[in-house]
Amino acid sequence: MTHGASVAVFIAQLVVLLGGGRLAGELMHRIGQPAVTGQIIAGVLLGPSVLGALAPQLWHELFPAVAQQQAMLDAVAQLGILLLLLITGMETDLSVFRDARRPAVAVSVSGIIVPFLCGCLLGALLPDSMLPEPQQRLITTLFLGTALAISSVKIVALLVRELGFLRRTVGQVILAAAILDDTVGWIVLSVILGLALHGALDFAGAVHSVLGVALFLALSLAFGRRLVFRILRWSNDTLASEMANITTILMIMGLLALLTNVLGVHFVLGAFVAGVLLGQSPMLTRQLGAQLRGLIIGLFMPVFFTLVGLTLDISALARPQFLWLTLGLIALASLGKFLGAFVGGRFGGLTAAESFAIGCGMNARGSTEVIVASIGLQLGALDLHLFTAIVAMAVVTTMAMPPMLRWAFSRLPMSEAERARVEREDFEARAFLPRIERLLVAVDASPSGHFASHVAGLLAAARRTPTTVLQLDALRADIERQAKLAERSGALVEEAAAAGAEASAASGVSALASATDPVDVTMRTGARDSAQSTVAAEAHKGYGLLLIGCEPAVEGNGFAPQITQTAQGFPGPFAIAIARGQQRGSAAAAPLHVLVTVSGTPVSRQGAEVAIALAHASRGSVTALYVGASRERSVWRMRFGEALAPRGYADAVVREITEIGVLYGIDVRGEIRQSGSVRNVVLRELARGPHNLLVMGVSPRPGEQLFLGELAAEMLARAGSSLLFLCAEPVPGAEAEVPAANPSV
C-alpha cells in the first residue's frame, strides 16, 4: 500500500467513524441515553462482528490489517484519551465536592472498596484459560477491580444534568462522589500501570509510583493553579495569532502528561490534572472552553468511542463461558456499586431514600471504564474477550441508570433548602456580574481614581475576577511616576478585594462563596493624553467590564472629555465612578450605604445587582428606589394617550430587587415614591438618608459627547454623594475605535 493510499484510507476511516458515531449518538440522545453509548454501538456495527460478517470485502478494504494503517488510528485513539481526560478534568467542579464533602467521601470510599473487592474476587477465580497472561494474574485482577470500582464522572454528570437532577442535593452528592471516584481511580490506575510495566508485584516500583503520584499532586495543588493562570494570561495578552490559547492549553496538557510519565506514573493522570487546573483558572473563559470542547466532542470523542466499539468481539459472547463471564461482570459491577454507595450514603447521614437514589446514580460506568479497558488491552493486562466484557458492562450499566434514577428521584420531594439554592443558581445563570471574567480599571491618582480602585476590588472579591489596573496620569514622559501610582491603585484593589472576600466568607452565601486565593491584580501604565487608544489597545485581551475613575469628571453640563474618550475606547459594558463626600477623604474604604434607582428595565436591574454586591462586600446597606408618576401626572398622561405602568408594577419591580438581595445575604430596603419629578425625589432621598453612594443603571445615547440620559445628567450636576453609573451597553460607535479582538479570547 502506497503512502497516498494509506492516507486516503485513513481519511475514509475517520469519515466513517465520525458519521457512524454521530448518527448513533444522536439516536441515543433522542431516547434519553448518553451519546457515548450510541458511539460504541456504532463501532460494534462497523466492526468485524457485523459489517465484517455481512460485507467482508468492504470491511477489509476499509479497515485493512496493515500495521501502518492501524498505527494511524491508534495515534488518534491515544490523543483522544488525553483530550477526553483533559475535558473531564475541566468539567470537574471542586466546589461541588466542598459543598457535599461528608456524604460524598463516604459514598465514594464505600462505593470504591466494595466493587473493587468484587472485581478482585472475580479475577482471582478466573481459570488460567481466560487470562491473557496467567503469570500476570495480579495485574489482570487489579484492572478488573478498577474497572468495576470507578464511576464515570463525565457520564454521571451528563446523565444527572440531562435528567434535571444536577442541582438537587442528592444530585450534587452523586456528582461530588463521582469526581472523587474519578480522581482516586486515575491515581489507582497510575499505580497499577506502574506495576504492569514491571510485569509483576515490584515493591520498589510500587513505592516509586505512589511517591510519584503524591509528589505530582502536591506540586500541582500547591503551585499549579497560579502557574497555569499566569501562563494562560501571558498567552492571551501577548500572542496575537488565532486560537493561541487553544495551543497553549494543549501544550500544558502534553507537558503535564510527560511529567507524570517521567515520575513513573501513566500520562492519563497528567492530562486529568491539567484539566482540573485549567478548569479552575479564571482565564478559561466560556468562549475559550466552548472552542476546546467543540474540538474534543466534535472530533475526538466520536472517533475514540466508535473505535472502541470497532475493537469489540461480540462473537465471543456466543461461547457460554464468556457469556456467563459478561453477565457475571455486569451483575457484580451493579450490585457491588449499588451496595457500596447505599452503605456510604447511610454512613454519610443521608436517608434511605436518598441513599437508594445515590446507589442508582453511581452505577453508570461509561467512558471511564472504556478508557481503563483500552489501556489494559494495550498493555496486555486484558485480552479481547475481557475487554469486550468490560465494555459491555459499561454500556449496560450506563443505559440502565436513567430509568432507575428517574424512579428513585420521583420518591424524593424537593426540600425548602433545595428550592432556595436552585433559585439562587437560576439567578446566577442570568445575572450580570458572574459573566464578568476579567475586569479592566482605568484610573488616575485623584480621589475618584482611588474610589474606582476600591469599587473594583469589592466587585472582584467574590469570584476572584482577574483585574488589570490601567493608570492614566500625566504625559507619556512621566513613566516612573505612573508606575508608582499604578502600584498604589493596585494596592487599593487588593485591599478592597481582601475585605470583600472576608465579607463573602462571613456571609456563607454560596452565590458569593470565596476561595482562599487572592485576586490577581496586574498594573499597567498609560498616558492621559491618549486614554482612548490606550484602553482600546488593552480591550482586545478580553475584559467583561471597564471601570473608569478620573478627574476632572465633570465639564460644563456633562462628563469631561477624558472620561468620554476612555469609554469610547472600550467595546463593552463600562462603569464610571465619581468620588464625592466622604469618599474623597480617608473614609473612602468605609461601608457603602447605597441608593439605587430601579425601573424594571434590564439595565436598572444590572445596576441594582452591582449596588447589592458592593453593599454586601463592604458590609453596607442598600435602598432600592422606584419613582412613579404622581396622580396628577397620571391623569395628564392618560389624557394625552401616554402608556402607564400597570397596577402593581412598582411593587413587582421593588420585590425583584429585594429578592436579589436575599440571594446575596443582604436586606434591601424598598422605597416607592409617587412624584412628577424623579430628580427631586432622588435628591431628597440622598439628603435625608445615610446614603454615601448613588448607583444608576443607564444606557449611553448617540452623539460625540457621552450622555447617559437627563436623570444621570442631573445627578452628575447636583448630587452630593458619590456616583456610580453602570452602562451595560458600549458607547455607540465604540467598536469602530477598537482593534479586532483576539480570536483566542
Buried (B, 14 or more C-beta within 10 A) or exposed (E): EEEEEBEEBBEEBBEBBBBBBBBBBEBBBEEEBBBBBBBBBBBBBBBBBBBBEEEEEEBEEBBBEEEEBEEBBEEBBBBBBBBBBBBBBBBBBBEBBEBBBEBBBBBBBBBBBBBBBBBBBBBEEBEEEBBBBEEBBBBBBBBBBBBBBBBBBBBBBBBBEBBEBBBBBBBBBBBBBBBBBBBBBBBBBBBBBBBBBBEEEBEEBBEBBBEBBEEBBEBBEEEBBBBBBEBBBEBBBEBEEEBBBBBBBBEBBBEBBEBBBEBBBBBBBBBBBBBBBBBBBBBBBEBBBEBBBEBBBEBBBBBBBBBBBBBBBBBBBEEEEBEEBBBBBBEBBBBBBBBBBBBBBBBBEBEEBBBBBBBBBBBBBBBBBBBBBBBBBBBBBBBEBBBBBBBBBBBBBBBBBBEBBBEBBEEBEEEEEBEEBEEBBEBBEEBBBBEBBBBBBBBBBBBBBBBBBBBBBBBBBBBBBBBBBBBBBBEEEBEEBBBEBBBBBBBBBBBBBBBBBBBBBEBEBBBBBBBEEBBBBBBBBBBBEBBBBBBBBBBBBBBBBBBBBBBEBBEEEBBBBBBBBBBBBBBBBBBBBBBBBBBBEEEBBBBBBBBBBBBBBEBBBBBBBBBBBBBBBBBBBBBBBBBBBBEEBBEEEEEEEEEEBEEEBBEEBBEBBBEBBBBBBBEBBBBBBBBBEBBBBBBEBBEEBEBBBBBBBBBBBEEEEBBBBEBBBBBBEEBEBBBBBBBBBBBEEBEEBBEEBBBBB
